[in-house]
Amino acid sequence: MPKDTKYVAKQPDENGFIAYSDADNAVWRDLVAQQQPSVNALAARAFLEGQKKLNLPTHRVPQCVEVSQVLTDLTGWKVEPVSALIGFSRFFKMLSECTFPAASFIRDRESFDYIEEPDIFHEIYGHTPLLTDARFAKFSQFIGKTGLVCDKADYAWLIRLYWFTVEFGLIKEGETIKALGSGLASSPSELGHAIHEPSVVRKPFDVIDILRTPYRIDINQPIYFVLESVDQLLETCQRDLLADIANARSLGLHAPTYPEKTNVSE
């Protein structure tokens, strides 16, 4: 997660509605038009079914209150607009309460194809379809509840499990690998990269392996983890993740498979 952003959060009115501009709505419309064909071809069945349940508008930015109405009826979840960046402690607390934090701004045209921080397109288009499914909703709440009881020093370890599943997870459907994660569904470049790029390493889902795998947020991932079925996430909800984190810590992080990020100064 980036430490700062150029974007300013948009504030909802007393009814929870945010006044998005015509330009904002046009960005949403064009992002959906660009992304949906790839999603139709490459996204997992669970994601596509979630999209159908939500029936998000394609011509304007959806309002969190209207998305929440559908989610609450299906899984008891809701979406709450937040500032562009929130800390891990608040993030985990909200997940534990079946509340998904949605950054309320939408990217500008300059960042149309790539934005480092999450925006409302990533949050709503990418995340909420899976939250219509009780299995993924349960897993997300489990991550949140674990975050409430783990040490702050372990946040970075725990978030890797969320990163490589909810954000950038893959799943097998028969003999085909499909994209599951929200970061893939909302990314114009990484969706195809995750499925088709020959250099990508696609590893079997393994909790300890995931906890030990470092990542960078500003590049297409060199490693993804592939679920055999959603049952593996439900089985993970029965694990003692605090013990898993302690185990992963004792083993240490894997060596990064990506170049180190450098700061170039003039």
C-alpha positions in Angstrom: 0.0 0.0 0.0 1.4 3.4 -0.9 2.1 5.8 1.9 0.5 8.8 0.3 -1.7 9.8 -2.6 -2.5 12.7 -4.8 -6.2 11.9 -4.6 -8.7 13.4 -2.1 -11.5 11.3 -0.7 -15.0 12.3 -1.7 -17.4 12.7 1.2 -20.9 11.2 1.2 -24.0 13.3 2.1 -26.3 12.5 5.0 -27.9 9.7 2.9 -24.5 8.1 2.1 -24.5 9.3 -1.5 -21.4 10.8 -3.2 -21.7 13.5 -5.9 -19.5 12.1 -8.7 -18.9 14.4 -11.6 -19.6 13.7 -15.3 -15.9 13.2 -15.7 -15.8 10.7 -12.9 -18.7 8.8 -14.4 -17.1 8.8 -17.8 -14.0 7.2 -16.4 -16.0 4.5 -14.7 -17.9 3.9 -18.0 -14.8 3.6 -20.0 -13.0 1.4 -17.5 -15.9 -1.0 -17.5 -16.0 -1.1 -21.3 -12.3 -1.7 -21.4 -12.2 -4.4 -18.7 -15.4 -6.4 -19.1 -14.5 -8.4 -22.3 -11.3 -9.7 -20.6 -13.1 -10.4 -17.4 -15.8 -12.4 -19.3 -13.0 -14.5 -20.9 -10.6 -14.9 -18.0 -12.3 -14.4 -14.7 -13.5 -17.3 -12.4 -17.1 -18.4 -12.5 -17.6 -17.2 -8.9 -16.6 -13.7 -9.9 -18.8 -13.6 -13.0 -21.8 -14.9 -11.0 -21.2 -12.2 -8.4 -21.2 -9.6 -11.1 -24.6 -10.9 -12.3 -26.0 -10.7 -8.7 -24.8 -7.1 -8.2 -25.8 -5.9 -11.7 -23.6 -2.8 -11.3 -24.3 0.2 -13.4 -21.9 0.5 -16.4 -22.5 4.2 -17.2 -21.8 5.8 -13.8 -19.9 5.2 -10.5 -22.1 3.0 -8.2 -23.0 4.3 -4.8 -21.8 2.3 -1.8 -25.3 2.4 -0.3 -26.9 0.7 -3.3 -24.2 -1.9 -3.5 -24.6 -2.5 0.3 -28.3 -3.2 -0.1 -27.6 -6.1 -2.4 -24.6 -7.4 -0.3 -26.5 -7.2 3.0 -29.3 -9.3 1.6 -26.9 -11.9 0.2 -24.1 -12.2 2.8 -24.6 -9.6 5.5 -21.8 -7.4 4.2 -21.8 -3.7 3.4 -19.5 -1.2 1.7 -18.4 1.9 3.4 -16.6 4.8 1.7 -13.2 5.7 3.4 -10.3 8.0 2.7 -7.9 7.0 0.0 -5.6 5.2 2.4 -6.3 3.5 5.7 -4.1 1.6 8.0 -4.0 -2.2 8.5 -5.6 -2.0 11.9 -8.7 -0.2 10.7 -8.8 -2.4 7.6 -8.8 -5.6 9.6 -11.4 -4.2 12.0 -13.7 -3.3 9.2 -13.4 -6.7 7.6 -14.1 -8.4 10.9 -17.4 -6.4 11.0 -18.4 -7.5 7.5 -17.7 -4.0 6.2 -15.6 -3.5 3.1 -13.7 -0.2 3.0 -14.0 1.5 -0.3 -11.7 4.4 -1.3 -14.3 6.9 -2.5 -12.3 8.6 -5.3 -11.9 7.4 -8.9 -8.7 7.6 -10.9 -8.1 10.4 -13.4 -7.5 9.9 -17.1 -3.7 10.3 -16.5 -3.8 7.1 -14.4 -6.5 5.3 -16.5 -4.6 2.1 -17.1 -2.7 1.9 -13.9 -3.1 3.3 -10.4 -1.0 2.2 -7.4 -3.5 3.0 -4.7 -7.0 1.4 -4.7 -9.8 3.6 -6.1 -13.5 3.1 -6.3 -13.2 1.1 -9.5 -10.9 -1.4 -7.9 -13.0 -1.5 -4.7 -16.4 -1.9 -6.3 -15.8 -3.5 -9.6 -12.9 -5.7 -8.3 -13.9 -6.6 -4.8 -17.7 -6.7 -4.3 -18.6 -9.5 -6.8 -16.9 -12.1 -4.6 -18.5 -10.6 -1.5 -21.9 -11.8 -2.9 -20.6 -15.4 -2.2 -20.9 -16.5 1.4 -17.6 -18.5 1.1 -15.5 -15.6 0.1 -17.3 -13.3 2.5 -16.5 -15.8 5.3 -12.8 -15.9 4.4 -12.5 -12.1 4.3 -14.1 -11.8 7.7 -11.7 -14.5 9.0 -8.7 -12.5 7.8 -10.2 -9.4 9.6 -10.8 -11.3 12.8 -7.3 -12.7 12.8 -5.9 -9.2 12.2 -7.7 -8.0 15.4 -5.7 -10.5 17.6 -2.3 -10.7 15.9 0.6 -8.4 16.8 1.0 -5.3 14.6 4.4 -6.7 13.7 2.6 -9.6 12.1 0.3 -7.5 9.9 2.7 -7.7 6.9 2.7 -11.5 7.2 -1.1 -11.8 7.5 -1.8 -9.4 4.6 0.2 -11.7 2.2 -2.5 -14.3 2.6 -5.1 -11.7 1.6 -2.9 -10.4 -1.2 -2.4 -13.8 -2.9 -6.0 -14.9 -2.6 -8.6 -12.1 -2.5 -6.4 -9.6 -4.4 -4.4 -11.7 -6.8 -5.5 -15.3 -6.5 -6.1 -17.8 -9.3 -8.3 -20.9 -9.3 -8.6 -24.0 -11.3 -11.8 -24.7 -13.2 -11.4 -28.1 -14.8 -8.1 -28.0 -16.7 -8.3 -24.2 -17.0 -6.8 -21.6 -14.7 -9.0 -18.6 -14.1 -8.5 -15.2 -12.4 -10.2 -14.9 -9.0 -8.6 -11.9 -7.3 -10.0 -8.4 -7.3 -6.6 -6.9 -8.3 -6.7 -9.0 -11.4 -10.3 -8.3 -12.3 -9.8 -4.5 -12.1 -6.4 -4.4 -13.8 -6.2 -3.8 -17.6 -2.7 -5.3 -17.8 -2.3 -7.8 -15.0 -5.4 -9.9 -15.8 -4.0 -11.2 -19.0 -0.5 -11.3 -17.6 -1.5 -13.6 -14.7 -3.2 -16.1 -17.1 -1.0 -16.1 -20.2 2.5 -14.8 -19.4 4.9 -17.7 -19.8 7.5 -16.4 -17.3 4.9 -16.3 -14.5 5.3 -19.0 -11.7 1.8 -20.4 -10.8 2.2 -22.3 -7.5 -0.3 -24.5 -5.7 -2.1 -22.9 -2.8 -0.2 -23.4 0.4 -0.7 -21.1 3.4 2.9 -21.3 4.8 4.4 -20.8 1.3 2.1 -17.7 0.8 3.0 -16.2 4.1 6.7 -16.4 3.2 6.3 -14.9 -0.3 7.2 -11.2 -0.6 5.5 -9.0 -3.2 5.6 -5.6 -4.7 2.4 -3.6 -5.2 3.7 -1.6 -8.2 4.4 -4.4 -10.7 2.7 -7.3 -12.3 3.3 -10.2 -10.0 5.9 -12.8 -11.0 4.2 -15.4 -8.7 0.6 -16.4 -8.2 -1.0 -19.1 -6.1 -3.7 -21.4 -7.6 -6.6 -22.7 -5.6 -7.8 -26.2 -6.6 -11.3 -25.1 -5.3 -12.9 -22.6 -3.0 -13.0 -25.3 -0.3 -9.3 -24.6 0.3 -10.2 -21.1 1.5 -12.9 -22.5 3.8 -10.3 -25.0 5.2 -8.0 -22.1 5.8 -10.7 -20.6 8.1 -10.2 -23.6 10.4 -6.5 -23.0 10.8 -4.6 -21.3 13.6 -3.2 -18.4 11.5 -1.3 -17.0 14.4 0.6 -20.3 14.6 1.0 -20.3 10.9 2.5 -16.8 11.0 4.9 -17.9 13.8 5.9 -20.9 11.7 6.5 -18.7 8.6 8.5 -16.2 10.6 10.8 -19.0 11.9 11.4 -20.2 8.3 11.9 -16.7 7.0 10.8 -15.0 3.8 11.6 -16.4 0.4 14.1 -14.5 -1.6 12.3 -12.0 -3.8 11.8 -12.9 -7.5 11.4 -9.3 -8.6 13.9 -6.4 -8.8 14.4 -4.2 -5.8 12.5 -0.9 -6.1 14.8 2.0 -6.4 14.3 5.7 -5.9 15.7 7.8 -8.7 16.6 11.3 -7.7 17.4 14.1 -10.0 
